[in-house]
Each structure stands twice: as structure tokens, then as C-alpha cells.
Amino acid sequence: MDGRYAVTIEQCLVSRHTRDPGGSMDNDEIIRQSQAVCAALSAEDDGLKREVLSHAGNRWSLGIVHTLGVAGRLRHAEIARRMDGVTQRMLTRSLRQLERDGLVLRHDYAEVPPRVEYELSSLGQGLLAQMIPLWMWVVENAEGFRAARQDYDARASNDAT
């Protein structure tokens, strides 16, 4: 494991503020800017955005991006070992989609027995860097999520009775 993209929670908490030093943009402003960008997209770019987000944002793809970002170049079987629960079919499918979208590079050594390795491309590294603030937001708000779920479950069980 080369650890190029292994970061601590503290580093993530500090770095998430670098896009907006001082926190001058509130959530409403960020949403307005995002809407303006989306409104300016061509139909072709909008379709591309949806496809890439669909591929890159699924459960297994995010895990693959994280695994390759932390561990560096890996073979298919090693990725599978590091991702609990992924089937060979789903891993292969996800790797192909990530490769097609330019997020993962596939290295086929044309050897016998076959040897193929995967690593993040520069686009994939950029995706990983953008995912970290979202993960940190989830970690920072874990107690709020737990409380909301407990409240919801209590209300749902009361409504059922």
C-alpha cells in the first residue's frame, strides 16, 4: 500500500474549507451556483453528467475508487478481497464502467497466466478528492443521522400500533 491518498480525518476537516476560505458561501449560495451550472449544460453534457454520476456514484464504484486511491495499483482479485460483499460479476462490471468513463486505468500485461492491474487515472484521483468532503460530512453528522433514524422508527412503530 503506497498510501498516496490515505488521509486522516483531521486533514479532511481542514481541507474541506479550502474551496471557500473563511466559509463566506452559505449553502443557499452554493446551491444557486450549482443550479446555474446545471442550467448552462447542453443536452449532451447533461446526459454525460447523469451517466458518469450514475456509474461513479454507485456503491461499488465508490468503493473501488477508494480502494485504488488508498492502495494504488491492484489486480482484480485483490480489489475483490478488499471489498466485502462484491461479486466477481459486479466488480468486473463496475471496473469496466469506471474504465470507460476514464476514472480507472487498466493495465494488461499480455502474459501467461494473464495479469491485469487497475489504478486510478487523474480523473479518478479527482473524484476521490471530491468524495472525501462528502464522507467527512457524513462522519460529522453521524449522531444526527442516528437520532433521526431512532425518532423515525419510534414514530413508525407508534403509527403501526
C-alpha positions as CSV (number, residue, x, y, z in Angstrom):
1,M,0.0,0.0,0.0
2,D,1.6,3.2,-1.1
3,G,-0.7,5.5,0.9
4,R,-0.7,8.3,-1.6
5,Y,-4.3,9.1,-0.9
6,A,-4.6,7.9,2.7
7,V,-5.5,10.9,4.8
8,T,-6.6,11.5,8.3
9,I,-10.0,12.8,9.4
10,E,-8.2,15.9,10.7
11,Q,-6.7,16.6,7.2
12,C,-10.1,16.2,5.6
13,L,-11.7,18.5,8.1
14,V,-9.1,21.2,7.3
15,S,-9.0,20.7,3.6
16,R,-12.8,20.8,3.1
17,H,-12.7,24.5,3.7
18,T,-10.1,25.3,1.0
19,R,-12.6,25.9,-1.8
20,D,-14.3,28.6,0.2
21,P,-11.7,30.0,2.7
22,G,-13.5,31.6,5.6
23,G,-16.7,29.9,4.8
24,S,-18.1,33.0,3.0
25,M,-20.5,31.0,0.8
26,D,-23.5,29.6,2.6
27,N,-25.5,26.5,1.4
28,D,-28.0,28.6,-0.4
29,E,-25.3,30.3,-2.5
30,I,-23.6,27.0,-3.3
31,I,-27.0,25.6,-4.4
32,R,-27.6,28.7,-6.6
33,Q,-24.2,28.4,-8.3
34,S,-24.8,24.7,-8.8
35,Q,-28.2,25.4,-10.4
36,A,-26.6,28.0,-12.7
37,V,-24.0,25.5,-13.9
38,C,-26.7,22.8,-14.5
39,A,-28.9,25.2,-16.4
40,A,-26.0,26.1,-18.7
41,L,-25.3,22.5,-19.6
42,S,-26.0,21.3,-23.1
43,A,-28.3,18.3,-23.5
44,E,-25.3,16.2,-24.4
45,D,-23.4,17.4,-21.3
46,D,-26.4,16.9,-19.1
47,G,-26.7,13.3,-20.3
48,L,-23.0,12.7,-19.8
49,K,-23.2,14.2,-16.3
50,R,-26.1,11.8,-15.4
51,E,-24.3,8.7,-16.8
52,V,-21.0,9.5,-15.1
53,L,-22.7,10.2,-11.8
54,S,-24.7,7.0,-12.1
55,H,-21.6,4.9,-12.8
56,A,-19.2,6.6,-10.4
57,G,-21.7,7.2,-7.6
58,N,-22.9,3.6,-7.1
59,R,-22.0,1.7,-4.0
60,W,-19.3,-0.5,-5.6
61,S,-17.7,2.2,-7.8
62,L,-17.1,4.4,-4.8
63,G,-15.5,1.5,-3.0
64,I,-13.3,0.7,-6.0
65,V,-12.2,4.4,-6.3
66,H,-11.4,4.5,-2.6
67,T,-9.6,1.1,-2.6
68,L,-7.4,2.1,-5.6
69,G,-6.8,5.5,-4.2
70,V,-5.6,4.2,-0.9
71,A,-3.8,1.1,-2.1
72,G,-2.6,2.1,-5.6
73,R,-2.4,-0.4,-8.5
74,L,-4.1,-3.7,-7.8
75,R,-5.2,-6.9,-9.5
76,H,-8.9,-7.8,-9.8
77,A,-8.7,-10.4,-7.1
78,E,-7.0,-8.1,-4.7
79,I,-9.7,-5.4,-5.2
80,A,-12.3,-8.1,-4.5
81,R,-10.6,-9.2,-1.3
82,R,-10.7,-5.6,0.0
83,M,-14.3,-5.0,-0.9
84,D,-16.5,-7.1,1.4
85,G,-19.6,-8.4,-0.4
86,V,-18.9,-7.5,-4.0
87,T,-19.5,-10.3,-6.5
88,Q,-17.0,-11.0,-9.3
89,R,-19.6,-10.0,-11.9
90,M,-20.4,-6.7,-10.2
91,L,-16.7,-5.9,-9.7
92,T,-15.9,-6.6,-13.4
93,R,-18.9,-4.5,-14.5
94,S,-18.0,-1.6,-12.2
95,L,-14.4,-1.6,-13.3
96,R,-15.4,-1.6,-17.0
97,Q,-17.8,1.4,-16.4
98,L,-15.1,3.3,-14.5
99,E,-12.5,2.5,-17.2
100,R,-14.9,3.7,-19.9
101,D,-15.6,6.9,-18.0
102,G,-11.8,7.5,-17.7
103,L,-11.7,7.1,-13.9
104,V,-9.7,3.8,-13.8
105,L,-6.8,2.7,-16.0
106,R,-6.5,-1.0,-16.9
107,H,-3.0,-2.5,-17.5
108,D,-3.0,-5.8,-19.3
109,Y,0.5,-7.3,-19.4
110,A,-0.4,-9.9,-22.0
111,E,1.3,-12.6,-20.0
112,V,0.5,-16.3,-19.4
113,P,-1.1,-16.7,-17.0
114,P,-2.9,-13.4,-17.6
115,R,-2.0,-10.5,-15.4
116,V,-4.2,-7.4,-15.3
117,E,-3.9,-4.5,-12.9
118,Y,-6.1,-1.4,-12.2
119,E,-5.3,2.0,-10.9
120,L,-6.9,5.4,-10.6
121,S,-6.5,7.8,-13.5
122,S,-6.0,11.5,-12.8
123,L,-9.8,11.9,-13.3
124,G,-10.3,9.1,-10.7
125,Q,-8.0,10.8,-8.3
126,G,-10.0,14.0,-8.7
127,L,-13.2,12.1,-8.0
128,L,-11.7,10.6,-4.8
129,A,-10.6,14.1,-3.7
130,Q,-14.2,15.4,-4.2
131,M,-15.7,12.4,-2.4
132,I,-13.7,13.0,0.8
133,P,-15.6,16.1,1.9
134,L,-18.9,14.2,1.5
135,W,-17.6,11.3,3.6
136,M,-16.5,13.8,6.2
137,W,-19.9,15.4,6.3
138,V,-21.4,12.0,6.9
139,V,-19.0,11.3,9.7
140,E,-19.5,14.8,11.3
141,N,-23.3,14.3,11.2
142,A,-23.4,10.6,12.3
143,E,-25.1,11.3,15.6
144,G,-27.8,13.5,13.8
145,F,-28.5,10.6,11.4
146,R,-28.7,8.1,14.2
147,A,-31.1,10.4,16.2
148,A,-33.3,11.0,13.2
149,R,-33.5,7.3,12.5
150,Q,-34.4,6.5,16.1
151,D,-37.1,9.2,16.0
152,Y,-38.5,8.0,12.7
153,D,-38.5,4.3,13.8
154,A,-40.2,5.2,17.1
155,R,-42.9,7.2,15.2
156,A,-43.3,4.4,12.6
157,S,-43.8,1.8,15.3
158,N,-46.3,4.0,17.1
159,D,-48.2,4.6,13.8
160,A,-48.3,0.8,13.2
161,T,-50.0,0.1,16.5
